[in-house]
């Protein structure tokens, strides 16, 4: 008996006080009914049965209408627009990261060049060449490549999500 009432209240999505007010009994009386220590008056039992019957018939019909209805199309369309926005934002991030990674690789090449020059040339100041080499070497990092890989993977995920959403929208 108790589990049936708890599920009835949860199905209706209301509190114990609200349920007691709807059934026109006190909250303590309804609480005792849920515990199985008291019985509801006849008018409250009839009202509870009517509520549960109406709820069951409404939810069956309403679920089918909502899922196949305009709400579904609107929701999927909104998710598709959000996906488009995320992809555009990601493309901008990828472009910026590719430019940054290109700059880092060029600086790394300069660093190697200055290191080679500092060992080959004895007449120019090797300290200055080493300073340039160390300055450009500090920019050489694998963080940019790691970030680029993550961004590429995210782009693939967003493309797969777009295909999934468009297939759901066409149904």
Secondary structure, DSSP 8 states (H G I E B T S, - for coil): -HHHHHHHHHHHT--HHHHHHHHTS-HHHHHHHHHTSS---HHHHHHHHHHHHHHHHHHHHHHHHHHHSHHHHHHHHHHHHHHHHHHHHHHHHHHHHHHHHHHHHHHHHHHHHHHHHHHH-SSS-HHHHHHHHHHHHTT--SHHHHHHHHHHHHHHHHHHHHHHHHHHHH-
